[in-house]
Amino acid sequence: MKLDILVLAAHPDDAELGCGGTIAKHVSLGHKVGVVDFTKGELGTRGTPQTRDEEAAESARILGLSARENLGLKDGFFQNDKENQIAVIRAIRKYRPEIVLANAVYDRHPDHGKGAELAYDSCFLAGLAKIETSQDGKIQAPWRPKAVYHYIQSQLIEPDFVIDISAFWDKKMEAVRAFRTQFYDPASKEPDTYISNPGFLKLLESRANEFGHAIGTSYGEGFTVRRIIGANNLFDLI
């Protein structure tokens, strides 16, 4: 299956928190969007790999994803090395996206910055013909996305551009709350964590309000880039 946009995420729920509104918006525009989670979040204090799988599947349904899979890399311990790059290259060549959205370039959780580096390097390497990968016994053709953008996560990073998600805020939050074990639930008996604190979802909304306000809308999601963005004319930037 060829995707228009592939979101690469260190953990299940990274995509929803960082760019869930952008995903929902582009699905509504008719684009095929998929998510590849690197790990099952098995080191997380709350939930289990099984519940995270179930939650990820429910979120995928809510967002209307065309594909979602998990590479099963080691939560907390994966590195930007050859073994893991090959796994990500295989996924990029499988889905052949035009655009990749990847983790924040740095963040509170070290996996996010590592995930950003792994995604960025793998997108380049996926275009090299002399790196051979296979799927279902067949050699994969090289593929390099046209663009890689990094969504912003817990730590505030000044965005290079902001996507208006005002019409999709509720859909984003529905997808976020699909990860019911991870976020605030007064009935839960699991230990409190940084993201299960009710203030975390307030921070998420405040951040979206701030980014939205910067572009004259109610809600926005910010992204950073490593390469200069080109445009055909000035009106493409409005």
MIDRENKOL-538751 format. One record per residue (C-alpha): residue number from 1; residue in one letter; x, y, z. Coordinates in Angstrom, 1 decimal, decimal comma. Example, Ala and Ser with C-alpha at 12.3 -4.5 7.8 and 13.67 -1.06 7.14 Angstrom:
2
@seq 1	type A	px 12,3	py -4,5	pz 7,8
@seq 2	type S	px 13,7	py -1,1	pz 7,1
***
This chain:
238
@seq 1	type M	px 0,0	py 0,0	pz 0,0
@seq 2	type K	px 1,4	py 3,4	pz -1,0
@seq 3	type L	px 0,8	py 6,1	pz 1,6
@seq 4	type D	px 0,8	py 9,9	pz 1,1
@seq 5	type I	px 2,0	py 10,5	pz 4,6
@seq 6	type L	px 3,8	py 8,2	pz 7,0
@seq 7	type V	px 4,1	py 9,1	pz 10,7
@seq 8	type L	px 7,1	py 7,5	pz 12,5
@seq 9	type A	px 6,7	py 7,4	pz 16,3
@seq 10	type A	px 8,9	py 6,1	pz 19,1
@seq 11	type H	px 5,9	py 5,1	pz 21,1
@seq 12	type P	px 2,2	py 4,4	pz 20,6
@seq 13	type D	px 0,4	py 7,8	pz 21,3
@seq 14	type D	px 3,4	py 9,9	pz 20,2
@seq 15	type A	px 1,7	py 10,4	pz 16,8
@seq 16	type E	px -1,7	py 11,3	pz 18,4
@seq 17	type L	px -0,2	py 13,8	pz 20,8
@seq 18	type G	px 2,2	py 15,4	pz 18,4
@seq 19	type C	px 0,3	py 15,5	pz 15,1
@seq 20	type G	px -3,1	py 13,8	pz 15,6
@seq 21	type G	px -5,0	py 16,9	pz 14,3
@seq 22	type T	px -2,7	py 17,1	pz 11,2
@seq 23	type I	px -3,3	py 13,4	pz 10,6
@seq 24	type A	px -7,1	py 13,8	pz 10,9
@seq 25	type K	px -7,1	py 16,9	pz 8,6
@seq 26	type H	px -5,2	py 15,2	pz 5,8
@seq 27	type V	px -7,3	py 12,0	pz 6,0
@seq 28	type S	px -10,3	py 14,3	pz 5,6
@seq 29	type L	px -8,7	py 15,7	pz 2,5
@seq 30	type G	px -8,5	py 12,3	pz 0,9
@seq 31	type H	px -4,9	py 11,5	pz 1,7
@seq 32	type K	px -3,7	py 8,1	pz 2,8
@seq 33	type V	px -2,0	py 8,3	pz 6,1
@seq 34	type G	px -0,3	py 5,6	pz 8,2
@seq 35	type V	px 1,6	py 5,3	pz 11,4
@seq 36	type V	px 4,6	py 3,1	pz 12,2
@seq 37	type D	px 5,3	py 2,9	pz 15,9
@seq 38	type F	px 8,9	py 1,9	pz 16,8
@seq 39	type T	px 8,2	py 0,3	pz 20,2
@seq 40	type K	px 5,2	py -1,0	pz 22,2
@seq 41	type G	px 6,0	py 1,3	pz 25,0
@seq 42	type E	px 6,6	py -1,7	pz 27,2
@seq 43	type L	px 8,6	py 0,3	pz 29,8
@seq 44	type G	px 5,7	py 2,7	pz 30,4
@seq 45	type T	px 4,5	py 2,8	pz 34,1
@seq 46	type R	px 0,9	py 2,3	pz 33,1
@seq 47	type G	px -0,7	py -0,2	pz 30,8
@seq 48	type T	px 0,8	py -3,2	pz 29,1
@seq 49	type P	px 2,1	py -3,9	pz 25,6
@seq 50	type Q	px -1,3	py -5,7	pz 24,9
@seq 51	type T	px -3,4	py -2,7	pz 26,1
@seq 52	type R	px -1,2	py -0,3	pz 24,1
@seq 53	type D	px -1,7	py -2,5	pz 21,0
@seq 54	type E	px -5,5	py -2,4	pz 21,6
@seq 55	type E	px -5,4	py 1,4	pz 22,2
@seq 56	type A	px -3,3	py 2,0	pz 19,1
@seq 57	type A	px -5,8	py 0,0	pz 17,0
@seq 58	type E	px -8,8	py 2,0	pz 18,4
@seq 59	type S	px -7,0	py 5,3	pz 17,7
@seq 60	type A	px -6,2	py 4,2	pz 14,2
@seq 61	type R	px -9,9	py 3,6	pz 13,7
@seq 62	type I	px -10,8	py 7,0	pz 15,0
@seq 63	type L	px -8,3	py 8,8	pz 12,8
@seq 64	type G	px -9,1	py 6,8	pz 9,7
@seq 65	type L	px -5,6	py 5,5	pz 9,2
@seq 66	type S	px -4,9	py 3,5	pz 6,1
@seq 67	type A	px -2,2	py 1,4	pz 8,0
@seq 68	type R	px -0,6	py 1,1	pz 11,4
@seq 69	type E	px 2,1	py -1,3	pz 12,5
@seq 70	type N	px 4,6	py -1,7	pz 15,3
@seq 71	type L	px 8,3	py -2,6	pz 14,6
@seq 72	type G	px 8,8	py -4,0	pz 18,1
@seq 73	type L	px 12,0	py -2,1	pz 18,8
@seq 74	type K	px 13,2	py -2,0	pz 22,4
@seq 75	type D	px 11,5	py 0,7	pz 24,4
@seq 76	type G	px 14,1	py 2,9	pz 26,1
@seq 77	type F	px 17,1	py 1,1	pz 24,5
@seq 78	type F	px 16,7	py 1,3	pz 20,8
@seq 79	type Q	px 19,5	py 3,1	pz 19,0
@seq 80	type N	px 20,0	py 4,8	pz 15,7
@seq 81	type D	px 22,1	py 1,9	pz 14,4
@seq 82	type K	px 22,2	py -0,4	pz 11,4
@seq 83	type E	px 19,8	py -3,0	pz 12,7
@seq 84	type N	px 17,1	py -0,5	pz 13,6
@seq 85	type Q	px 17,7	py 1,6	pz 10,5
@seq 86	type I	px 17,1	py -1,5	pz 8,3
@seq 87	type A	px 13,8	py -2,1	pz 10,1
@seq 88	type V	px 12,7	py 1,5	pz 9,4
@seq 89	type I	px 14,0	py 1,5	pz 5,9
@seq 90	type R	px 11,9	py -1,6	pz 5,2
@seq 91	type A	px 8,8	py 0,2	pz 6,4
@seq 92	type I	px 9,6	py 3,3	pz 4,4
@seq 93	type R	px 10,0	py 1,2	pz 1,2
@seq 94	type K	px 6,9	py -0,7	pz 2,0
@seq 95	type Y	px 4,6	py 2,4	pz 2,3
@seq 96	type R	px 6,5	py 4,7	pz -0,1
@seq 97	type P	px 5,3	py 8,0	pz 1,5
@seq 98	type E	px 5,7	py 11,4	pz -0,1
@seq 99	type I	px 6,0	py 13,0	pz 3,4
@seq 100	type V	px 7,2	py 11,6	pz 6,7
@seq 101	type L	px 6,3	py 13,1	pz 10,1
@seq 102	type A	px 8,8	py 12,1	pz 12,8
@seq 103	type N	px 9,4	py 12,6	pz 16,5
@seq 104	type A	px 10,6	py 15,9	pz 18,0
@seq 105	type V	px 14,3	py 16,6	pz 17,5
@seq 106	type Y	px 14,7	py 16,7	pz 21,3
@seq 107	type D	px 12,3	py 16,3	pz 24,1
@seq 108	type R	px 11,8	py 15,2	pz 27,8
@seq 109	type H	px 11,8	py 11,5	pz 26,9
@seq 110	type P	px 15,2	py 10,5	pz 25,3
@seq 111	type D	px 13,4	py 8,1	pz 22,9
@seq 112	type H	px 11,8	py 11,0	pz 21,1
@seq 113	type G	px 15,1	py 12,6	pz 20,1
@seq 114	type K	px 16,5	py 9,1	pz 19,2
@seq 115	type G	px 13,4	py 8,4	pz 17,2
@seq 116	type A	px 13,8	py 11,6	pz 15,3
@seq 117	type E	px 17,4	py 10,8	pz 14,4
@seq 118	type L	px 16,5	py 7,2	pz 13,5
@seq 119	type A	px 13,6	py 8,4	pz 11,3
@seq 120	type Y	px 15,6	py 11,1	pz 9,6
@seq 121	type D	px 18,6	py 9,0	pz 8,8
@seq 122	type S	px 16,5	py 6,0	pz 7,6
@seq 123	type C	px 14,6	py 8,3	pz 5,2
@seq 124	type F	px 17,8	py 9,2	pz 3,5
@seq 125	type L	px 19,2	py 5,7	pz 3,5
@seq 126	type A	px 16,0	py 4,2	pz 2,1
@seq 127	type G	px 16,8	py 5,9	pz -1,1
@seq 128	type L	px 20,2	py 4,2	pz -1,6
@seq 129	type A	px 19,9	py 1,3	pz -4,1
@seq 130	type K	px 22,9	py -0,5	pz -2,7
@seq 131	type I	px 21,1	py -1,0	pz 0,7
@seq 132	type E	px 19,1	py -4,2	pz 0,0
@seq 133	type T	px 15,9	py -5,0	pz 2,0
@seq 134	type S	px 13,2	py -7,5	pz 1,3
@seq 135	type Q	px 9,5	py -8,0	pz 2,1
@seq 136	type D	px 7,7	py -11,3	pz 1,7
@seq 137	type G	px 10,8	py -12,7	pz 0,0
@seq 138	type K	px 10,9	py -9,9	pz -2,6
@seq 139	type I	px 13,6	py -7,3	pz -2,9
@seq 140	type Q	px 12,3	py -3,8	pz -2,2
@seq 141	type A	px 12,9	py -0,9	pz -4,5
@seq 142	type P	px 14,6	py 2,2	pz -3,1
@seq 143	type W	px 12,4	py 5,0	pz -1,9
@seq 144	type R	px 13,1	py 8,4	pz -0,4
@seq 145	type P	px 10,3	py 10,7	pz 0,9
@seq 146	type K	px 10,2	py 14,2	pz -0,5
@seq 147	type A	px 10,1	py 15,8	pz 2,9
@seq 148	type V	px 10,6	py 15,0	pz 6,6
@seq 149	type Y	px 9,0	py 17,2	pz 9,2
@seq 150	type H	px 9,3	py 16,8	pz 13,0
@seq 151	type Y	px 6,3	py 17,3	pz 15,2
@seq 152	type I	px 6,7	py 19,0	pz 18,6
@seq 153	type Q	px 6,1	py 17,1	pz 21,8
@seq 154	type S	px 6,3	py 17,9	pz 25,5
@seq 155	type Q	px 9,2	py 20,3	pz 25,4
@seq 156	type L	px 8,4	py 23,7	pz 23,8
@seq 157	type I	px 10,3	py 24,1	pz 20,5
@seq 158	type E	px 9,7	py 27,1	pz 18,3
@seq 159	type P	px 8,0	py 25,7	pz 15,2
@seq 160	type D	px 9,1	py 26,5	pz 11,6
@seq 161	type F	px 5,5	py 26,2	pz 10,5
@seq 162	type V	px 2,1	py 25,5	pz 12,0
@seq 163	type I	px -0,9	py 23,6	pz 10,6
@seq 164	type D	px -4,4	py 24,8	pz 11,4
@seq 165	type I	px -6,2	py 21,9	pz 13,1
@seq 166	type S	px -9,1	py 23,9	pz 14,6
@seq 167	type A	px -11,8	py 21,8	pz 12,9
@seq 168	type F	px -10,0	py 18,6	pz 14,0
@seq 169	type W	px -9,2	py 19,3	pz 17,6
@seq 170	type D	px -12,0	py 17,2	pz 18,9
@seq 171	type K	px -11,0	py 14,3	pz 16,7
@seq 172	type K	px -7,4	py 14,6	pz 17,9
@seq 173	type M	px -8,5	py 14,4	pz 21,5
@seq 174	type E	px -10,8	py 11,5	pz 20,9
@seq 175	type A	px -7,7	py 9,6	pz 19,4
@seq 176	type V	px -5,5	py 10,7	pz 22,4
@seq 177	type R	px -8,1	py 9,5	pz 24,9
@seq 178	type A	px -8,2	py 6,1	pz 23,1
@seq 179	type F	px -5,0	py 5,5	pz 25,1
@seq 180	type R	px -7,1	py 5,2	pz 28,2
@seq 181	type T	px -4,4	py 3,6	pz 30,3
@seq 182	type Q	px -2,0	py 6,4	pz 29,8
@seq 183	type F	px -3,9	py 9,6	pz 30,5
@seq 184	type Y	px -6,0	py 11,0	pz 33,4
@seq 185	type D	px -8,6	py 8,6	pz 34,7
@seq 186	type P	px -10,0	py 9,2	pz 38,2
@seq 187	type A	px -11,0	py 5,5	pz 38,4
@seq 188	type S	px -7,5	py 4,2	pz 37,6
@seq 189	type K	px -5,6	py 2,5	pz 40,4
@seq 190	type E	px -2,3	py 2,6	pz 38,4
@seq 191	type P	px 0,6	py 4,9	pz 39,5
@seq 192	type D	px 0,5	py 8,5	pz 38,5
@seq 193	type T	px 2,9	py 9,6	pz 35,8
@seq 194	type Y	px 3,9	py 12,8	pz 34,0
@seq 195	type I	px 1,3	py 12,3	pz 31,3
@seq 196	type S	px -1,5	py 10,9	pz 33,5
@seq 197	type N	px -1,6	py 14,1	pz 35,5
@seq 198	type P	px -4,7	py 16,1	pz 34,4
@seq 199	type G	px -2,5	py 19,1	pz 33,9
@seq 200	type F	px -0,8	py 17,3	pz 31,0
@seq 201	type L	px -3,9	py 17,4	pz 28,7
@seq 202	type K	px -4,4	py 21,1	pz 29,7
@seq 203	type L	px -0,8	py 21,7	pz 28,6
@seq 204	type L	px -1,6	py 20,0	pz 25,3
@seq 205	type E	px -4,5	py 22,2	pz 24,7
@seq 206	type S	px -2,7	py 25,4	pz 25,8
@seq 207	type R	px 0,1	py 24,5	pz 23,4
@seq 208	type A	px -2,3	py 24,0	pz 20,5
@seq 209	type N	px -4,0	py 27,3	pz 21,4
@seq 210	type E	px -0,7	py 29,1	pz 21,4
@seq 211	type F	px 0,4	py 27,7	pz 18,0
@seq 212	type G	px -3,1	py 28,4	pz 16,6
@seq 213	type H	px -3,1	py 32,0	pz 17,9
@seq 214	type A	px 0,3	py 32,5	pz 16,1
@seq 215	type I	px -1,4	py 31,9	pz 12,8
@seq 216	type G	px -4,8	py 33,4	pz 13,6
@seq 217	type T	px -6,7	py 30,2	pz 14,3
@seq 218	type S	px -8,0	py 28,4	pz 17,4
@seq 219	type Y	px -5,8	py 25,4	pz 17,4
@seq 220	type G	px -2,5	py 24,5	pz 15,7
@seq 221	type E	px 0,2	py 21,9	pz 15,6
@seq 222	type G	px 3,8	py 23,0	pz 15,1
@seq 223	type F	px 6,5	py 21,3	pz 13,1
@seq 224	type T	px 10,3	py 21,9	pz 12,5
@seq 225	type V	px 12,3	py 21,2	pz 9,4
@seq 226	type R	px 16,0	py 20,5	pz 8,7
@seq 227	type R	px 15,9	py 21,5	pz 5,1
@seq 228	type I	px 14,7	py 24,7	pz 3,5
@seq 229	type I	px 11,1	py 24,6	pz 2,4
@seq 230	type G	px 10,5	py 25,7	pz -1,2
@seq 231	type A	px 7,4	py 27,3	pz -2,6
@seq 232	type N	px 6,2	py 28,1	pz -6,2
@seq 233	type N	px 5,1	py 31,6	pz -5,2
@seq 234	type L	px 4,5	py 33,7	pz -2,1
@seq 235	type F	px 0,8	py 32,9	pz -2,0
@seq 236	type D	px 1,6	py 29,2	pz -1,3
@seq 237	type L	px 2,8	py 30,4	pz 2,1
@seq 238	type I	px -0,5	py 32,0	pz 3,2
***
